[in-house]
Amino acid sequence: MSAFIVLGVLALCGLIAAIEIIRNRRIRSSASFTEPKRPAPVIYLPADIEKEKRRRNIL
């Protein structure tokens, strides 16, 4: 009897996992068509942070 309960729980968890995997693939595939194909913006930091702080009078 307990083997059926364990198998039932495993089957239910497998079904939930399969639904989540299918849902994530669908969301990712639809999002890939809407995103533009351009490089991500890059923030350039100064080489010497302390020198830049003094230049801008930031304590």
C-alpha positions in Angstrom: 0.0 0.0 0.0 2.8 2.5 0.9 4.5 1.7 -2.4 1.5 3.0 -4.3 1.6 6.2 -2.2 5.3 6.7 -2.9 4.7 6.0 -6.7 1.8 8.4 -6.7 3.8 11.2 -5.1 6.7 10.6 -7.5 4.3 10.7 -10.5 2.7 13.9 -9.2 6.1 15.6 -8.7 7.2 14.5 -12.2 4.0 15.9 -13.7 4.5 19.2 -11.9 8.1 19.4 -13.0 7.2 18.6 -16.6 4.6 21.4 -16.6 7.1 23.9 -15.2 9.7 22.9 -17.8 7.3 23.3 -20.7 6.0 26.7 -19.3 9.6 28.0 -18.9 10.5 27.0 -22.4 7.5 28.7 -23.8 8.1 31.9 -21.9 11.8 32.0 -22.9 11.1 31.3 -26.6 8.5 34.1 -26.8 10.8 36.5 -25.0 13.7 35.8 -27.4 11.7 37.2 -30.3 10.9 40.5 -28.6 14.4 41.3 -27.4 16.5 43.5 -29.8 19.8 42.0 -31.0 22.1 44.7 -29.6 24.9 44.6 -27.1 24.1 45.3 -23.5 25.1 48.7 -22.1 28.4 48.8 -20.3 29.3 51.1 -17.4 32.9 52.2 -17.5 34.4 52.9 -14.1 37.5 55.1 -13.7 40.7 53.2 -13.2 41.4 55.1 -9.9 38.2 55.5 -7.9 39.8 57.6 -5.1 41.3 60.0 -7.7 37.9 60.4 -9.3 36.3 61.0 -5.9 38.8 63.8 -5.2 38.2 65.3 -8.7 34.5 65.4 -8.1 34.9 66.5 -4.4 33.1 63.5 -3.0 34.3 62.6 0.5 
